[in-house]
């Protein structure tokens, strides 16, 4: 099993939020939204932080994303005729990015060691949303009154929470069948349900059924790192305070998503052809400009 990549020296002017805990700075918990299928979210964020800030981020990913589980899930998907995939679908080796299977225990261990961590609370439900039903870029988090675990663990270790909004991947697919439609198919739906039941579980009660889509020409991806949220003043034993922190992070992430969507509408380089034309005229030396938050 490959270990996480080694961090390069941090660039001049790197954010003090991402210094090692040995220097007296608490760990950072990045909290993001899953785009459709979710396989591009984790590696792009982890790689960019490593490149721009020289900081390693350990991501929490669904168990099916890892090689041993991926083999099993792939066999199940073949047996059922589809619908059991996801978690990278074999396209991304998440272990290369230092990812670990998601669980409350894993989050606790990472933050207790002072490691910067990336979490997607929406899980499978958010990654396997239905764009046919208008669910694009919606969050599907457990209710704060039922589960505010990441807020409680972050407060326990005085972690700084940074929301990370991502937009762009969902326009790269034309959805043919969402999970509900797939399960409703005669004969095949039952096989898909059986295969999903055999898939590794990231959260109790989840339904690991992937929509069926056709890829389209990809558009531009947009990411926004929100303002850091300190947790030092939150008592990890106070359920109400942790639920309020959880709701605050969710609200700020939703606002960041709406902000990105509005900015994208005004971006002249949103489509791939104008963007490629300009970058080619620059001999691919730099990217076309983007907006400043």
Phi, psi and omega in degrees: 000127180287139177276176179293154180295156179276140182282136172284167176301138181296139181292160177299133179085012180300147183299132178295342178298332186257018174287159180293150182295337178300338178270010176091008180255129181296164178291162178251132173252107176277131182237118186239176175256141174278130168275175183305128182074328171079354188287341180267346187296303187298305185297324181294318180291313181298314182294320182292319178296320179296317182289319187273330186236357178065025183244134176277133177240126179266116183268147174259118185237159179300141182306331182290347181285347185264155193307313183293318179288325183296324179297316179296314181296323179295322177294320178296319181296322179295318182293329184265353181084014177123172174095346181259008185276197181115191178060025181112333176056026181083358182279334185229131173271096187294333179296332178298330181269012177077019181284156176228154179300137185288137173189160177297324180295319180295317178299316179301313183295316181298311181291327179295333177270002179078020182273135175294137191225148178240129184227143174241093185297338181289339175055212184297321181302321181284321180290328182254037178296170178252107175288342177289337182255017176076028183264010181304131176059027172267148175269141177232069180267151170302152179298142183300329180288340181260326184208107174236037189301314184294327178294319180294317180291320177300317179294324180301324183248016176056034181288149172270128181262131178235113175292141179231109180266141181225135181221143173132328186289329189288340177279356180272009181222144171253108185283127178268314180222127173276179186299318180297317180293323179295317180291336182277354181292138176300138179064299184299322181302319179294321179294320178297317180298319179296318179295320180296325181293337180269352181287149175303148185254130175265334179212135181304134177086000181287159179242106185270076179233114184274135172298162177253124183221161171253136178290148176237174176299122185289148174264199182272142177263143180232135178230143177223120176268119184282177179294139179299142179245113180284146179243005184301332181269005182257126177279117182298342179272351182267103184299320181294319180294321179292322177296323178293320177296315177303313180294325178296315179297317179298315181297317181291326177291320177298319179294322179295322178296316179295324178297314180297319180297321179290322178291323180297323181300333181260006183275116180291346181252022180298316181280153189290322186295310177300324181293315180294321181299315181291315182294326176294324179293341177262015180057031176061023181282336181205165179272159174296153184294156175235173181282159175256130180303000000 
